[in-house]
Amino acid sequence: MSVDFRSLVRQAVRDEARLRASLAESDIAPLLMVTVQLTGDMALLEAVAPHIHGPWNFLQSVPEDLQQRVRERLVGALKDFAAHDRPAPPPPPPEVLQRMMSAGVGQPVPAEYIPLLLEEMSFGEADTRSVGWTVDPAARRSGAFKVLVIGAGFGGLCAAIRLKQLGIAFEVLEKNADVGGTWLENDYPGCAVDTPNHFYSYSFQVNNRWTRHFSRRDEILAYIRDVVARHGLREHIRFGVEASQAVYDEASATWRVQWRERDGTTGSATANAVITAVGQLNRPAIPAIPGADTFKGPAFHTARWDHSATLDGRRVAMIGTGASAMQAGPSIADRVAHLRVFQRTPHWAVNNPNYHREVAPGHIWSLEHLPYYSNWLRFQLFWASSDGFHPSLHRDPGWPHPERSLNAANQKMRDMIIEYVRGELGGDEALLAKCIPSYPPYGKRMLRDNHWYQMLRRDNVTLETGPIARITEDSIVMADGTVHPADVIVWATGFQASKLLWPLEIVGRDGHSVRGDWGDDDPRAYLGMTAPNYPNLFMLYGPNTNLAHGGSIIFHTECQVRYIMQALRLMIEQGVSRLEVRPEVHDAYNERLDAKAADMVWTHPGVTSWYKNARNRLTVTSPWRLLDYWAMTKDFRADEFRVG
Ligand code: NA7
């Protein structure tokens, strides 16, 4: 626990009525963990454990009298700590911790996860993933060393924070006028995160004041801006410049990055290392449907929402049914005259009762005032979104229905979702048939139901599942000749995700270029971060680092940034000017990765998605468990690199 454990406890008990009221609104599993951590009362843990059935708060059935026992025990313990001004208790021994964790999420937590979980929870330290120097400044062998970071979204900002902490000179190039990346660019109605917020945030910058379990875009953007202010990053960011080219110079072992400003002027800078943090989902993909450019009304992509366009009382055609459509559609359905949704392929969507809930004030109070509560909530949510489904995303070679599911667990998931959707659709079997994918659950990104199915039941909403033939100045024309008049078109058609790093042109050693090496859709890198022929170039959210079985992309970012900082530390401390991954290391990694992915749901022949390329190779998404990627990236290994 942090240094001010005593004052935290004193404050918590100052107003006992407030304390009790807050505990009543807090989640019982993390409360139990706090109580056990403060008291060591394992009997209480065992009494409650059978009533916790899973890692979400809505998966517990702890009887009220037992809940009250936990709260009373906690109030008593806090008062006792305060009365005797006692310091924080020592951390529980590993076997106790494992038992607590397992009880807290209602599932066995294997020992191999404990180091990762402790790091994510940051008990006792504010910042478990920071990288420090190993030698004094005087002993560092590199002189002036500069890093250029491209992009000021979650990834680039994380890199900037770590560079600043280390005192390495850096500059961030950002094409937009502000920070935030995808959270700046996307402001369509209903835009929100679908990973739980208390976990979808930097581990070293916990926000206890999220107002929702899954916050809306404005709140996330405010969090990002707050992080930038706290770390004094703005002065390091050059806004409104879009990096267009990065060229490696072998003689000086430096990169020259060129950029374009919004007024068309160009500029450039040189750096010893470059970190790309350009995201995967910010170049809108608009399909080339014949006649689309003749449409007379407003037509815009979800990521370029035209807020000046009138939707009220208009006939809106929304093309696409992915994550953006799932949020935008239900958010506008009650305003428009008619919403016609054009679906090419149905998606799987699950229900999460917290998705639409606000965080109770008492829960926020506990996050701020109760020692360890915030850490335990983060643990719980990490586990809920972690590797739980990973085993079920592998093919069972003996499974008799390989076209619709992978194995018994995946089929069970399929059946559960179908039942849920059937209920939401009020038993409309014809509509249900249109909404249920033929491919296995998790084949594409698993969506969270944002009242989508209820929306489809509205009188003013229609789901079209036939192919679109063309667009005229005022309508969408289907392949069967049906004409659907429309006043507005919303392209909810996603992003050019497989063309990683595009349109940034990167030229490495010996004339190698990223587009030449990768083509349009075949990116490869070691750990998603670095590739042969591109010395001193590091990628965040690079090939095969997207997450689709669980997790938060911020977790992956933190793993990557720690790895990259270790690489830069090596360069600076040892005076290394070139760091280039060995081709055999890179190739062996990608072979392992391809072999792993070949067995998984994303390469299922019945699925098309932006996770993979035209030849069915998984290129964007990671096949690894979070635990595996964490272990692979935890320690930078110089022997895997050519060091010069
Ligand atoms: P997605 O998830 O890529 O969804 C795009 C949708 O657009 C999807 O339903 C596509 O159907 C559909 N689409 C694409 N091209 C066409 C054409 N030509 N005709 C009809 N429909 C088409 O993008 P989102 O913006 O929703 O979400 C992207 C990510 O952002 C999301 O996963 C989160 O991580 C945040 P398809 O399924 O390909 O048949």
Residues whose N, C-alpha, C, O or C-beta is under 5 A from the ligand:
A	BS01	NA7	L281 P287 I319 G320 T321 G322 A323 S324 A325 F342 R344 T345 R445 A492 T493 G494 F495 T608
